Amino acid sequence: MTDTWNSPEKFNREAAQWDENPQRRAVALEVAKAIIAAIKPEKSMHALEFGCGTGLVTMEIAPLVKTLSAIDTSREMLSVLLEKIKASGLSTIETICADLSSPTDTVGTDKTFELIYSSMTLHHIDDTAGVLNRISKLLSPGGMLALADLDLEDGLFHDDPLEKVHHGFDRRVLAEMLKVAGLQPLSFETIYTFNKTNRSGKTAAYPAFLLTATKIDNKKL
């Protein structure tokens, strides 16, 4: 059976071993460091992470903000995160099993957020423009968005040729999509480079960026 976009089944299967990959842990740490440096999270912020997985980035950001809503489509991924939350004693993280990319799914909250971020999630979502519009509605005016993902790549980054993903993003195209959603791009920064042997057998470099943007506050225009 071929997995669908952002397949909960695929990530449920991989959840128990997810954190065993050293590069995955390294990427998460670099993403968290880049978000902290760019956004400077504050204790007054309500934050939302979509595609949180097992919480590798969650656990770095949560102590720096007031609350963090961690969203994922995989219940097994969230189960791993819940164990981490329990072990840490943090009481400011809530986990939500929902699909932020689906217009018919609810994230279980009617509040807005001063910070929304994700790590290596956007390329797993079919409708990029749609999810950016949903994010824009969840951001407070003046709120900050931070997205870490792959630059446009050769289509060989993922080992499974049947996995439905975007092959990274053209930064200019993504910036225009943000503007259409009412978000103002602020910066693109290369924060990590994957050096891996792809499925063609060749070793290649795959850079990843951190994009930051803000929700335009129309009241200040």
C-alpha positions in Angstrom: 0.0 0.0 0.0 1.4 3.4 -1.0 1.4 6.0 1.7 -0.5 9.2 1.1 0.7 12.8 1.7 1.7 13.3 5.3 0.7 9.7 6.0 -0.1 9.0 9.7 0.4 5.3 9.0 4.0 5.8 7.8 4.9 7.9 10.8 3.1 5.6 13.2 5.3 2.8 12.0 8.5 4.8 12.4 7.7 6.5 15.7 9.4 4.1 18.1 12.7 4.3 16.3 12.5 7.9 15.1 14.9 9.4 17.6 17.5 6.7 17.0 18.7 8.4 13.8 21.7 10.7 14.9 21.3 13.0 11.9 17.7 13.5 12.7 18.6 14.6 16.2 21.3 16.8 14.9 19.0 18.5 12.4 16.4 19.1 15.1 19.0 20.7 17.4 20.2 23.0 14.6 16.6 24.0 13.7 15.8 24.8 17.3 19.0 26.8 17.7 18.2 28.7 14.5 14.6 29.5 15.6 15.8 30.7 19.0 18.4 32.9 17.4 16.0 34.4 14.8 12.8 34.7 16.8 14.1 35.1 20.3 11.1 33.4 21.9 9.7 35.1 25.0 7.8 33.8 28.0 4.7 35.8 27.0 4.4 33.8 23.7 1.8 31.2 22.9 3.5 29.0 20.4 2.2 26.3 18.0 4.3 23.6 16.2 2.8 21.6 13.4 4.4 18.3 12.4 6.0 18.1 15.8 6.8 14.4 15.6 8.4 13.0 18.7 9.1 16.5 19.9 12.8 16.8 19.2 12.3 20.6 18.5 9.4 20.9 20.9 11.4 20.1 23.9 14.0 22.8 23.0 11.4 25.6 22.4 8.8 24.8 25.1 10.8 26.1 28.1 11.2 29.5 26.4 7.5 30.3 25.8 4.4 30.5 27.8 2.5 27.6 26.2 3.2 25.3 23.2 0.6 23.5 21.3 2.3 20.5 19.6 0.3 19.2 16.6 0.9 16.0 14.6 -1.2 13.6 12.5 0.5 10.6 14.1 -0.8 9.4 17.4 2.3 7.2 17.9 4.6 10.1 17.4 2.6 12.1 20.0 2.8 9.1 22.4 6.6 9.3 22.3 6.4 13.1 22.9 4.0 12.6 25.8 6.6 10.3 27.5 9.2 13.1 27.1 6.8 15.6 28.6 6.0 13.4 31.5 9.8 12.8 32.2 10.6 16.5 31.9 7.9 17.7 34.2 6.9 20.5 31.8 3.3 21.4 32.1 3.1 24.0 29.4 2.9 21.6 26.4 -0.4 20.3 25.0 -0.4 17.7 22.3 -3.1 17.7 19.5 -3.6 15.0 17.0 -4.8 16.9 13.9 -4.0 17.7 10.3 -3.3 21.4 10.0 -3.2 21.0 6.2 -6.9 19.8 6.1 -9.5 22.5 5.8 -12.0 20.2 7.4 -9.8 19.3 10.4 -9.8 21.4 13.5 -6.6 22.0 15.6 -8.8 22.0 18.7 -8.2 25.6 19.6 -9.8 28.9 18.9 -6.9 31.0 20.1 -4.2 32.7 18.0 -0.4 32.3 18.5 2.5 34.7 18.6 4.8 32.0 17.2 4.1 29.2 14.7 6.9 27.0 13.5 7.8 23.6 11.9 10.8 21.5 11.1 11.0 19.5 7.9 7.3 19.2 7.7 6.2 21.5 4.8 7.4 19.3 2.0 5.1 16.5 3.3 2.0 18.7 2.8 0.4 18.6 -0.6 -1.4 22.0 -0.6 1.4 24.4 0.4 -0.7 27.5 -0.3 -3.7 26.1 1.7 -1.6 25.4 4.8 0.0 28.8 4.7 -3.4 30.4 4.6 -4.5 28.4 7.7 -1.3 29.4 9.5 -1.9 33.0 8.7 -5.3 32.8 10.3 -3.8 31.2 13.4 -1.1 33.8 13.8 -1.7 36.9 15.9 -1.1 40.3 14.1 2.6 40.8 14.3 3.1 37.1 15.1 6.1 35.2 13.9 6.4 32.2 11.6 9.5 30.0 11.3 9.7 27.2 8.8 12.7 24.9 8.4 12.7 22.8 5.2 14.6 21.7 2.1 15.8 23.9 -0.7 14.7 22.7 -4.1 16.4 19.4 -4.7 17.0 16.7 -7.4 14.1 14.5 -6.3 16.4 11.9 -4.9 16.6 13.1 -1.3 13.9 10.6 0.0 14.8 7.0 -0.2 11.4 5.8 -1.2 10.6 6.9 -4.7 6.8 6.4 -4.1 6.7 8.7 -1.1 4.6 11.7 -1.9 6.6 14.8 -1.1 7.6 18.1 -2.6 11.2 18.0 -3.7 12.1 21.0 -1.6 11.1 24.6 -2.3 12.3 27.4 -4.5 12.8 30.3 -2.0 11.4 33.0 -4.3 8.2 31.0 -5.1 7.7 30.2 -1.4 8.1 33.9 -0.5 5.4 34.8 -3.0 3.1 32.2 -1.6 3.6 33.7 1.9 2.7 37.2 0.6 -0.5 35.9 -0.9 -1.4 34.5 2.5 -0.9 37.8 4.2 2.5 37.0 5.6 5.6 39.1 5.1 8.9 37.2 4.5 11.7 38.4 6.6 14.7 36.1 6.0 15.9 32.9 4.5 19.0 31.4 6.0 20.8 28.1 5.2 21.0 26.3 8.6 22.0 22.8 7.7 23.3 20.7 4.9 22.4 17.0 4.5 25.3 15.1 3.0 23.9 11.7 2.0 24.2 8.9 -0.5 20.9 9.2 -2.4 19.0 6.3 -3.9 20.9 6.7 -7.2 24.1 5.8 -5.2 25.6 9.2 -5.5 26.7 11.4 -2.6 25.0 14.8 -2.7 24.6 17.8 -0.6 21.0 18.9 0.3 20.8 22.3 2.0 18.0 23.2 4.4 16.8 26.7 5.2 15.0 28.5 8.0 12.4 30.9 6.7 11.0 33.6 9.0 8.0 35.7 8.3 5.5 37.9 10.2 1.8 38.3 10.1 1.0 41.8 8.7 -0.7 43.9 11.3 -3.2 45.9 9.2 -4.0 48.1 12.1 -0.5 49.6 11.9 -0.7 50.2 8.2 
